[in-house]
Amino acid sequence: MEEVPDAELIAWLRTYMETPDGQVVLRDLPPRVDARILGQIPELGSDPTLVRDLSLSTIGQWEAFLDNLEGHRPFALPPRAADLARSLARRGMDLAVLLKIYRTAHKTVLDIFGEITETIAADGPPPDQVLKFLWTRAVEWLDDSVEQLIITFADEHRHLVEGALLQRAERIREILAGGDDADGASRDLAHPLAQWQTALVLWDPVADRAAAQPLNDLAVQAARLLGGPRPLTLASSSRDLWCWVATPTQPDVSVLAGLAATLTDHRVHLAVGVPQTGLAGFRTSHAEAFAAQRLCLGAARVPAVVDYPDVELLCLLADDHDLLHRMVAREVGALIGADKNLGLIRDTALTFLTQRQNVEATAELLFVHKNTVRYRLARAEELLGHPLTAHPTKVEVALRYVALFGPPPG
């Protein structure tokens, strides 16, 4: 059979990608690759930050591969793929994990390319030639990617090894894993662990931009508001910063609301754990801040500052989505809708419940008249069919869910 020129195969592929079948491939390939990788490497799936970085990396690689099907331009590693390699290095994972990710991706992509060629119509190019072309391009692309990723991973790892950052990271992980040498850890980390510990997690959800310096600067500002010195920090990924602020007395974390405008300007979010003392407080406050961040990674509308007590019950319920969704629909289903007035009613009801059911405090926070608050609360109770005070905890949790995620599915 006569060989079809590469230019004709590329033209056919470009046309195919605009068909309904091609659009399905464009949409479904990245999540299929990610699902296979997470199935092969379970330790990635337990870390929401790495899951996010993996997704962004796969999308970046797929878009770059399609953009250079002709192979005319020199290979350039997508920035989001480099971010994943750096995150793996910062998490202390072995290079073998990175290589396994790309071996699994390679096999999955080839399987999908085989599926594409099975759908080629009789008037299309020979399926075996299309498959050979795609396989060749994919192998070349993945070989170049792996070569550059190994360099990126090694550079990041070398930076960690050569500096004090690795020692700090190892010491912090020892504490989080249950280490009890408070005096030694305080000395090594230059951080007074006997004091009150307030854990923070700062994260930048936007890919393809340098986040490290803004996050560190914002951590310093947060520590200053809490009345503490420069915080202890650990860059847990390319866009996440774990922090601990030590203070001699219990801090008032509500002052961190004063950082909201600055966080919004930088498009950064801050999760805050409950302040506690000593090594145990170091661990528990971090676990709470991390849980709050993990919850918000899937939210549609994330506030600039997320205080763990405000979302604690949602964090506890989040592992069973069906039960949570049913509870939200049952408790506040009548208040859910796109109508602006319903949104105002929900906001007023939630503020009322969080302010210990105080109308005056609610009006002050919302900058409205007390009678407006009373009207909205009466309307909420009319729609729900019972007083807000009948089971306020469930209603508050349900309203917090809607504020973060929008209406539950169905």
N, C-alpha and C positions, 0 to 999 in steps of 0.2 A: 504493500500500500504506500502511495506517495506521501512523503512527509509534508505536513501542513506548516507553513512558516510561522515562527513565533508571533509575528505581528498579527496574523489572522487569529491565532488562538487567544491572544490578549484582547483583541477587538471583540471576539465572541464572549469572553469572560466578562468584559465590561458591560456588554449588553445583557448577559445573563443576570448580573448582579442587580439590574434594574427591573427584572421580572418579579412576580410574586414569590416564586420559589427562591430566587436569589436574595430577596429581601429577608426571607426567613433565615437563610444561611447567615446573612450579615448580622441579624439580631441574635440568633441562637448560638453561634459558634463560641463566643467568649464564655457565656455561662455554662455551656456543656464542657468546655475545657476546664473551667474552674471546678465544676462538680467532680470531674474525674480526678483532678489533682487532690482535692480535699478528701476524697474517698481513699486515695493512696497514701496521703500524709495526714492522718487525723490530728496531729499536734497543731497543725495550722488552723484547723476549724475551731479550736477552743479559744483562739485569740482573735477577737473581732477586728483589731487593727490590722493584723496580717491578712485576714480575709479581705478587708477593704483594699489593702495595697496589692494583693494578688489580683483582684478584679480589675483595678486600674491598670496594672501591668499588662494583663491579657488584652484588654481593650486597646491599649497603646500599641502593643505589638501587632495586633490584627489590623488596626488602621494603617500603621506604617507599612506593613507587608503589602496590603492592597494598593496603597498609594505609589508603591515602587515596583509594580508587577513587571514593568519593562526592564528593570535592573540597570537603568542608565545612571542613576545617582549613586555615589559612594554610600556604603552602609553607615547609618547613624543610629545608635542605640536610643530608643525612646526614653525620655526622662523618667516616665513612670515605671519602666522596667528597672532602671537603675535604682529608683527609690526602694523597690522591693528587695533588691540585693543588699542595700544598706540597712534596711529594717531587719533582715535576717541576721546580718552581722551584729547589729546592736542588740538583738535578742539573745546573742550568744549561741546561735545555731551553727551547725557545721556546714561546710561548703557542700557536703553530700546532699543536704536538703535542697539546696538551690539546683544542683544537677538533677535530682530526682524530679523536681518540678518540671524542668524542661524536657526530660525524657518522657514523662507522662503527657505533657502538652504535645510533643512531637507525634506520639502514637495516636492521640485523639484527633489531631488535625488531619493526619493521613487517613484515618477512618472516615472523617467527614468529607474529605476530598473524594474518597471512593464512592460515597453516597451521591455526590454531585454528578459524577460521571455516569452513574446508573440512570439518571433522569434525562440524559441528552437525547433529544429527538433524532429521528432518522436523517433529517436534513442538516443536522449539526455536524461539528467536526468529529473525527474518530475518538471515542471515549478513551482508548488507551493512550492516545497522544496527548489529550487534555490532562489525563492523570499523570503521565510522565512529566509534562511541563510543570504542573503544580507541585509534584513531589520534588522535582529538581530545585525549583525556586524555594520551596519550604525548607529543604535540607540546607541549602546555602544560607538562607536567612537565619535558621536556628543555629547553625555552626558559628556564624558571625556573632550572633547574640550571645551565645554561651562564652565565646572567647572574651568579649567585652565585659560580660557580667562577672566572670572570674576575676578580671582585673579590678572591676569596681568593688566586688566583695573583698578582695585581698587588700585593696587600698583602705577601705573602711576598717577592716579588721586590724590592719597595721596601725592605723591611727588610734584605735582603741588600746591596742597592746602597748604601744610606745608611750602613751600618755597615762595620766592618773585616772582617766575616765573609766578604763576597764576595772581597775582596782575598786573604784567607787561603786561601779555597777555590781561587781561581785559581792561587795560588802552589803550593799542595799538588798540584793537578792537573798543573801544569807539571813538578814533580819526578817524579810518577808516570808522566808521559808521556816521561821521559828527560832532563829539564832537568839541566844540569851546573853551574849557578852556585851552588856550595855556600855561599860566603861571603855572597852577596847574599840567598839564601834564608834562611840562618841569621839574618841581620839582620832581614829583613822579618817572619819568623815568630817571632822571639825564641826560637829553638829550636836548640840546638847540634848541627848535623847531622854534625859530625866524630866525635861520640861513638857509643857503642853505641845502636842503635835497636831497640826492641821494639815491634812493631805489635800493636794490639788491635782487635777489633771487638766492640762491645757491641750487643746487640739485644733488643728487647722483642717477643715474638711475639703479644702480646695487643692486639687492636684496641680502639678507642674509649676510650683513656685517655691522659692526658698522660705522655709518657715522657722528655722532654728532660732535666728536672732530675735525676731519679733516675739516668739514664745518666751525666750529667756527674759527679755525686757519686761514683758507683761507679768511674768512670775515675780520679778523684783518689785514691781508696782503693787502686786497683791500682797506680798510680804510686808511692804511698808504700811499698807492700810491696816493690816492685822497687828501692827506694832512689833514686828519681828525683824531680825537682821536679814541679810541675804539668804534666800532659801537654799536648801539642799535640792538638787535637781538631777534627773536622769532622763536623757533623751531615749524614750522607749521605741521610737520608730522615726521615720523621716518627718513626720508631722505631728508627733505626740510628745508631750513633756510631762513627766511625773515630778511633783514637787512636794516638799515638806517644809512647813514654817514652824519654827520653835519659838514659843513665847513663855515667859515666866508665870504668867497668869492666863486663865481661860479667856481666849479672844472672842470678840463678838463678830461672827462671820457675816452678819447682815451688812457690815460695812463694805463688803465686796460688791454689793449692788452698785456702789459708786464707780466701779470699773466697767460697768455694762456698756456705756457709750464708747469707750476706748476699744473694748473687745469687738463691738459691732463694727467700728471703723476698720479694724484689722480682719474682720470676718473670722474671728476666733471664738471658741467657746471654752468655758471654765466650769468644771465639776468640782464640788467641794464636799469633803467628808466631814463627819462630826469630830470636833477637837476632843482628843483624849490624851492622857499622860503616858509617858514611858514607852518601852518597846511595844507593849500590847497596843497602846494608842497609835503608834507609828503604823502598825499593821492594820488595825481595824479601820482607822480613818482612811487609809489608802484603799482598802477593799471597798469601802462605801463610795469613795470618789470614782473608782474604776467601774463599779456597778452602775453608777449614775451615767457615766460616759457611755458605757456599753448599751444601756437602754436608749440613750439619745442618738446613737449612731443610726438607728432605724426610724427616727422620728422625722416628721415632715416639717415641723416648726419648732426648732430648738432655741430656747432662750439663751441669751449671752452667758448668764450665770445660772447654773443648776445646783441647787442646794440639796444634798442627799435626803434630808427628812421630808422634803417636798415630794419626792418621787419614790420614797422607800417602799411603800406598798405596791407600787407599779413594778419595781424591781423584783419584789418577792413573787409577784403574780406572772411576770413576763415569760416564765418557762412554759406555761400552759396557755397558749394564745387563744384556743377555743373557749376555755372557761372565762378568760379575761374579756373577750369580745362579747360573750353572752351577758356577763355582768354589766358591761357598759351599756349595751342595748337595753337591758332590763331596767337599769336605774335611771338613765337619762335619755333614752331613745326619743322621747317626745321633745327634747330640747335640741336635737341634732338636725341640722339643715343649713343650707347655704345662705338663707335669709339673714341680712345684716342685723335685724332686730333680735333674732335668735342668738346670734353671736354676742350681742350686748347682754342679753339675759344670762347666757352661760357665764360670761366674764364676771357679771355682778354676783351671781349665785356662788361661784368659786371664791371670789374675794370675800364675800360674806361668811362663808364657812371657814376660810383660813384666818379670818379676823375674829374668831370666837363668837360668831353670829352677832356682831356689833354693827348696827346700821350706821352710826356716826363714823366709825373707823373706815367702813366700806366706802362711804360717800367721800371721805377725805382722800383716800387712796385713788379713787376713780375720778376725782375732780368733778363730781356732780352733786346735785342737791339731794338731801335726805329723802325727800318725797319721790324723787326719781328712782332711788334705790328701792324704796318700799313698793313702788309700782312694778318694777322689774321682778322683785322677789315674789310678789303676789301673782304675777303672770307665770313665773316659773312653777309655782305651786299649783296653779290652775292647770297647766299643761301636764305636770307630773301626776296630778290627782291626789297628792298628799303633801303635808308640810315638809319643807327642806330638813327640818329638825327630826323627822321620823327616824331616819337612819343616815345621819349626816356623813359618817365616815365613808360609806360606800358611794354616796353621791359625790363627795369630794374627789375620791379616787377616780371615779368615772369621768368627772369633768376635767381632771388633770390629764387623763388619757386623751380625751378629745382635743384638749389644748395642744398636746404634743403631736399626736398622730392623725388627728382628724377623725371622721366617723369610722367605726370598725367595719370590716368587710361584711357585705350582706345587710 
